[in-house]
Amino acid sequence: MSEKPQPYQVRDIHIVARGNDVLVREYTLDPGEAIPWHRHSSVSDYYYGLEGTVLVETRNPPGRHEVAAGGYTKVTPPTVHHVWNASNKRCRFLLVQGVGKYDFVKAD
């Protein structure tokens, strides 16, 4: 299976598990780093905080979710969202994506 290039840069992305309809990755973001506004056609995003605080913002419905270590939030398709580290410290989170075919559709 060919791997598409990552459409954004962050400090580290570690694949924990990959199946036909689920993808689990551990992200590390330095201060100010972000995953740009995007949506998914069929998969939901489940964010689990591991270290620091990651900010997950959504459009329609508008929302702002600060996910600290031990915290959790979910974004369902086709909600446009972005993820960023708004703090001055590194953050880490686990992202579980599924169930369905993964895609990354950029949004303005």
Secondary structure as a PSIPRED ss2 file (coil, helix, strand):
# PSIPRED VFORMAT (PSIPRED V4.0)

   1 M C   1.000  0.000  0.000
   2 S C   1.000  0.000  0.000
   3 E C   1.000  0.000  0.000
   4 K C   1.000  0.000  0.000
   5 P C   1.000  0.000  0.000
   6 Q C   1.000  0.000  0.000
   7 P C   1.000  0.000  0.000
   8 Y C   1.000  0.000  0.000
   9 Q C   1.000  0.000  0.000
  10 V C   1.000  0.000  0.000
  11 R C   1.000  0.000  0.000
  12 D E   0.000  0.000  1.000
  13 I E   0.000  0.000  1.000
  14 H E   0.000  0.000  1.000
  15 I E   0.000  0.000  1.000
  16 V E   0.000  0.000  1.000
  17 A E   0.000  0.000  1.000
  18 R E   0.000  0.000  1.000
  19 G C   1.000  0.000  0.000
  20 N C   1.000  0.000  0.000
  21 D C   1.000  0.000  0.000
  22 V E   0.000  0.000  1.000
  23 L E   0.000  0.000  1.000
  24 V E   0.000  0.000  1.000
  25 R E   0.000  0.000  1.000
  26 E E   0.000  0.000  1.000
  27 Y E   0.000  0.000  1.000
  28 T E   0.000  0.000  1.000
  29 L E   0.000  0.000  1.000
  30 D C   1.000  0.000  0.000
  31 P C   1.000  0.000  0.000
  32 G C   1.000  0.000  0.000
  33 E C   1.000  0.000  0.000
  34 A E   0.000  0.000  1.000
  35 I E   0.000  0.000  1.000
  36 P E   0.000  0.000  1.000
  37 W E   0.000  0.000  1.000
  38 H E   0.000  0.000  1.000
  39 R E   0.000  0.000  1.000
  40 H C   1.000  0.000  0.000
  41 S C   1.000  0.000  0.000
  42 S C   1.000  0.000  0.000
  43 V C   1.000  0.000  0.000
  44 S E   0.000  0.000  1.000
  45 D E   0.000  0.000  1.000
  46 Y E   0.000  0.000  1.000
  47 Y E   0.000  0.000  1.000
  48 Y E   0.000  0.000  1.000
  49 G E   0.000  0.000  1.000
  50 L E   0.000  0.000  1.000
  51 E E   0.000  0.000  1.000
  52 G C   1.000  0.000  0.000
  53 T E   0.000  0.000  1.000
  54 V E   0.000  0.000  1.000
  55 L E   0.000  0.000  1.000
  56 V E   0.000  0.000  1.000
  57 E E   0.000  0.000  1.000
  58 T E   0.000  0.000  1.000
  59 R E   0.000  0.000  1.000
  60 N C   1.000  0.000  0.000
  61 P C   1.000  0.000  0.000
  62 P C   1.000  0.000  0.000
  63 G E   0.000  0.000  1.000
  64 R E   0.000  0.000  1.000
  65 H E   0.000  0.000  1.000
  66 E E   0.000  0.000  1.000
  67 V E   0.000  0.000  1.000
  68 A E   0.000  0.000  1.000
  69 A C   1.000  0.000  0.000
  70 G C   1.000  0.000  0.000
  71 G C   1.000  0.000  0.000
  72 Y E   0.000  0.000  1.000
  73 T E   0.000  0.000  1.000
  74 K E   0.000  0.000  1.000
  75 V E   0.000  0.000  1.000
  76 T C   1.000  0.000  0.000
  77 P C   1.000  0.000  0.000
  78 P C   1.000  0.000  0.000
  79 T C   1.000  0.000  0.000
  80 V E   0.000  0.000  1.000
  81 H E   0.000  0.000  1.000
  82 H E   0.000  0.000  1.000
  83 V E   0.000  0.000  1.000
  84 W E   0.000  0.000  1.000
  85 N C   1.000  0.000  0.000
  86 A C   1.000  0.000  0.000
  87 S C   1.000  0.000  0.000
  88 N C   1.000  0.000  0.000
  89 K C   1.000  0.000  0.000
  90 R C   1.000  0.000  0.000
  91 C E   0.000  0.000  1.000
  92 R E   0.000  0.000  1.000
  93 F E   0.000  0.000  1.000
  94 L E   0.000  0.000  1.000
  95 L E   0.000  0.000  1.000
  96 V E   0.000  0.000  1.000
  97 Q E   0.000  0.000  1.000
  98 G E   0.000  0.000  1.000
  99 V C   1.000  0.000  0.000
 100 G C   1.000  0.000  0.000
 101 K C   1.000  0.000  0.000
 102 Y C   1.000  0.000  0.000
 103 D C   1.000  0.000  0.000
 104 F C   1.000  0.000  0.000
 105 V E   0.000  0.000  1.000
 106 K E   0.000  0.000  1.000
 107 A C   1.000  0.000  0.000
 108 D C   1.000  0.000  0.000
